[in-house]
Amino acid sequence: MPYVSAQDERVKLTPPNGESKVLLHSCCAPCSGELMEAFVYSKIDFTIFFYNPNIHPKEEYEIRKNENIRFAGKMNIPFIDADYDRDHWFKRAKGMEWAPERGKRCSMCFDMRFERSAFYAVEHGFKIFTSSLGISRWKDMTQVNQSGMRAASRYPGLVYWTYNWRKGGGAQRMYAISKREQFYQQEYCGCVYSLRDTNLWRLQKGQNRIEKGVNYYGSYRPPH
């Protein structure tokens, strides 16, 4: 059953233009878990589209993807495993290696992922698509939404759903679901540059480098 906190009851969602079918671009299980349960609760017909060639290294990519597959399978939600074309991502990121978080490199990254999502949506009969990227407090929601709308504008009739997934207790439920499901706890955004910058920050603070594949919400699991 979908998670509903005792303190904050869910509100049923209605996609734009009265549509009932949505393509959900998912960046990871912790961020998409709340949207997935909200969609099920709202009786929205949706499919998960996992396209995240930014995630580095491949080991980290597979862990994040498999956590999302696990939860989608538990909820009986269709899951589309898109290409891991990281060479293309690195070509687009060239010259932006030292851009700050929430800067132009992040816009490029959102654009790339949403362009592919929008193309898939049109090819498979979806008129609405959205993403779990905006629910994270580490992301600039306006920046995410602008990329989504840019991608949608390429196709007449396609709409990017700019709903604020954090409101109405969404951000709190995201963490509650992550703990309940013991999702893998990511310690950096995903790309090699965010990994680099996070480790640099940690070293400056006298902290240890990131250990991939170790930390899970609500528990500890040894590396596979």
C-alpha positions as CSV (number, residue, x, y, z in Angstrom):
1,M,0.0,0.0,0.0
2,P,1.2,3.5,-0.7
3,Y,2.8,5.3,2.3
4,V,0.5,7.9,3.9
5,S,1.8,9.7,7.1
6,A,-0.5,10.1,10.0
7,Q,0.3,13.8,10.2
8,D,0.1,14.7,6.6
9,E,-2.6,13.0,4.5
10,R,-2.0,12.9,0.7
11,V,-3.8,15.0,-1.8
12,K,-4.9,13.2,-5.0
13,L,-3.0,14.6,-8.0
14,T,-4.4,15.4,-11.4
15,P,-1.9,15.7,-14.3
16,P,-2.2,18.7,-16.7
17,N,-4.9,18.9,-19.3
18,G,-6.9,16.1,-17.6
19,E,-4.5,13.5,-18.9
20,S,-4.2,10.2,-16.9
21,K,-1.0,8.8,-18.4
22,V,2.4,10.1,-17.4
23,L,6.0,9.3,-18.2
24,L,8.1,9.7,-15.1
25,H,11.8,10.4,-15.6
26,S,13.4,8.9,-12.5
27,C,16.9,9.9,-11.3
28,C,16.9,7.4,-8.4
29,A,14.7,5.4,-6.0
30,P,14.9,7.8,-3.0
31,C,13.8,10.8,-5.1
32,S,11.2,8.9,-7.2
33,G,9.7,6.8,-4.4
34,E,7.4,9.6,-3.2
35,L,6.2,10.4,-6.7
36,M,5.6,6.7,-7.5
37,E,3.5,6.3,-4.4
38,A,1.6,9.6,-5.0
39,F,0.8,8.5,-8.6
40,V,-0.4,5.1,-7.4
41,Y,-2.5,6.8,-4.8
42,S,-3.9,9.2,-7.4
43,K,-4.6,6.3,-9.8
44,I,-2.3,7.8,-12.5
45,D,-1.2,5.4,-15.2
46,F,2.6,5.9,-15.4
47,T,5.8,4.4,-16.6
48,I,9.3,5.0,-15.2
49,F,12.0,6.1,-17.6
50,F,15.5,5.7,-16.2
51,Y,18.0,7.7,-18.3
52,N,20.9,9.0,-16.3
53,P,24.2,8.8,-18.2
54,N,25.7,11.3,-15.9
55,I,26.0,8.8,-13.0
56,H,29.6,7.8,-12.5
57,P,31.2,5.3,-12.1
58,K,29.3,2.4,-13.7
59,E,29.2,0.6,-10.3
60,E,27.3,3.5,-8.8
61,Y,25.0,3.7,-11.8
62,E,24.1,0.0,-11.5
63,I,23.4,0.3,-7.8
64,R,21.1,3.3,-8.2
65,K,19.3,1.7,-11.2
66,N,18.8,-1.6,-9.5
67,E,17.3,0.1,-6.4
68,N,14.8,1.8,-8.7
69,I,14.0,-1.5,-10.5
70,R,13.5,-3.3,-7.2
71,F,10.9,-0.7,-6.0
72,A,9.2,-0.5,-9.4
73,G,8.9,-4.3,-9.3
74,K,7.4,-4.2,-5.8
75,M,4.8,-1.7,-7.0
76,N,4.2,-3.4,-10.4
77,I,5.1,-0.3,-12.3
78,P,6.6,-0.5,-15.8
79,F,10.3,0.4,-15.9
80,I,12.2,1.5,-19.0
81,D,16.0,1.0,-18.7
82,A,17.4,3.5,-21.2
83,D,21.0,3.6,-22.6
84,Y,24.0,4.4,-20.4
85,D,25.6,6.6,-23.1
86,R,28.1,8.3,-20.8
87,D,30.5,9.1,-23.7
88,H,27.8,11.4,-25.1
89,W,27.4,13.0,-21.7
90,F,31.1,13.7,-21.4
91,K,31.2,15.3,-24.8
92,R,28.4,17.6,-23.8
93,A,30.1,18.4,-20.5
94,K,33.4,19.4,-22.2
95,G,34.5,22.8,-21.1
96,M,32.2,22.8,-18.0
97,E,34.3,20.5,-15.8
98,W,34.7,23.2,-13.1
99,A,31.3,24.7,-13.4
100,P,29.7,25.0,-9.9
101,E,26.7,22.9,-8.7
102,R,23.5,24.3,-10.1
103,G,25.5,26.0,-12.8
104,K,25.5,25.6,-16.6
105,R,26.8,22.0,-16.4
106,C,23.7,21.0,-14.4
107,S,21.5,22.7,-16.9
108,M,23.2,20.7,-19.7
109,C,22.7,17.5,-17.8
110,F,19.0,18.1,-17.2
111,D,18.6,19.1,-20.8
112,M,20.2,15.9,-22.1
113,R,18.1,13.7,-19.9
114,F,14.9,15.5,-20.6
115,E,15.5,15.6,-24.3
116,R,15.7,11.8,-24.3
117,S,12.7,11.5,-22.0
118,A,10.6,13.8,-24.2
119,F,11.5,11.9,-27.3
120,Y,10.5,8.6,-25.7
121,A,7.2,10.2,-24.5
122,V,6.2,11.3,-27.9
123,E,7.3,8.0,-29.5
124,H,5.1,6.0,-27.0
125,G,2.0,8.1,-26.8
126,F,2.6,10.1,-23.6
127,K,1.4,13.7,-23.6
128,I,2.7,14.4,-20.1
129,F,6.1,13.8,-18.7
130,T,7.8,14.9,-15.5
131,S,10.8,14.1,-13.3
132,S,11.7,13.2,-9.7
133,L,14.8,15.5,-9.9
134,G,12.9,18.5,-8.5
135,I,12.0,16.9,-5.2
136,S,15.6,17.0,-3.9
137,R,16.5,20.1,-1.8
138,W,19.9,19.9,-3.4
139,K,18.4,20.8,-6.8
140,D,17.2,24.2,-8.1
141,M,13.6,23.4,-8.9
142,T,13.3,26.3,-11.3
143,Q,16.4,25.1,-13.2
144,V,14.9,21.6,-13.4
145,N,11.6,22.9,-14.6
146,Q,13.1,25.1,-17.2
147,S,15.0,22.2,-18.7
148,G,11.8,20.1,-18.7
149,M,9.8,22.8,-20.5
150,R,12.6,23.3,-23.1
151,A,12.5,19.7,-23.9
152,A,8.7,19.6,-24.2
153,S,8.6,22.7,-26.4
154,R,10.2,20.7,-29.2
155,Y,7.1,18.6,-29.6
156,P,3.6,20.1,-30.2
157,G,1.1,18.8,-27.6
158,L,3.8,17.6,-25.1
159,V,3.7,19.1,-21.6
160,Y,6.3,18.9,-18.9
161,W,4.5,18.7,-15.5
162,T,6.1,21.4,-13.2
163,Y,4.3,20.3,-10.0
164,N,6.2,21.1,-6.8
165,W,6.8,17.6,-5.4
166,R,8.2,19.0,-2.2
167,K,5.0,20.6,-1.0
168,G,2.3,19.0,1.1
169,G,4.8,16.9,3.0
170,G,6.3,15.4,-0.1
171,A,9.9,16.1,1.0
172,Q,9.2,14.5,4.4
173,R,7.5,11.5,2.8
174,M,10.5,11.0,0.5
175,Y,12.8,10.4,3.4
176,A,10.2,8.3,5.3
177,I,9.8,6.0,2.2
178,S,13.6,5.8,1.8
179,K,14.0,4.7,5.4
180,R,11.1,2.3,5.2
181,E,12.4,0.7,2.0
182,Q,16.1,1.0,3.1
183,F,17.0,2.6,-0.2
184,Y,20.7,3.1,-1.1
185,Q,21.8,6.4,0.2
186,Q,23.6,8.4,-2.4
187,E,26.3,10.7,-1.1
188,Y,26.8,12.9,-4.2
189,C,24.7,14.1,-7.0
190,G,25.9,11.5,-9.5
191,C,28.5,12.8,-12.0
192,V,32.3,12.4,-11.7
193,Y,32.6,16.2,-11.1
194,S,30.1,16.2,-8.2
195,L,32.0,13.2,-6.8
196,R,35.3,15.1,-7.1
197,D,33.9,18.2,-5.5
198,T,32.2,16.4,-2.6
199,N,35.4,14.5,-1.8
200,L,37.4,17.7,-1.9
201,W,34.9,19.3,0.5
202,R,35.1,16.3,2.8
203,L,38.9,16.3,2.9
204,Q,38.8,20.0,3.7
205,K,36.5,19.2,6.7
206,G,38.7,16.3,7.8
207,Q,36.2,13.8,6.7
208,N,36.6,10.5,4.9
209,R,36.1,10.1,1.2
210,I,32.8,8.7,-0.1
211,E,32.5,5.0,0.1
212,K,30.2,3.8,-2.8
213,G,27.7,1.0,-2.2
214,V,27.8,1.1,1.6
215,N,25.2,3.4,3.1
216,Y,21.5,2.7,3.1
217,Y,18.7,4.6,4.7
218,G,17.8,3.1,8.1
219,S,20.5,0.4,7.9
220,Y,24.0,-0.6,6.9
221,R,24.8,-3.1,4.2
222,P,28.3,-4.2,3.2
223,P,29.5,-3.6,-0.4
224,H,28.3,-6.2,-2.8
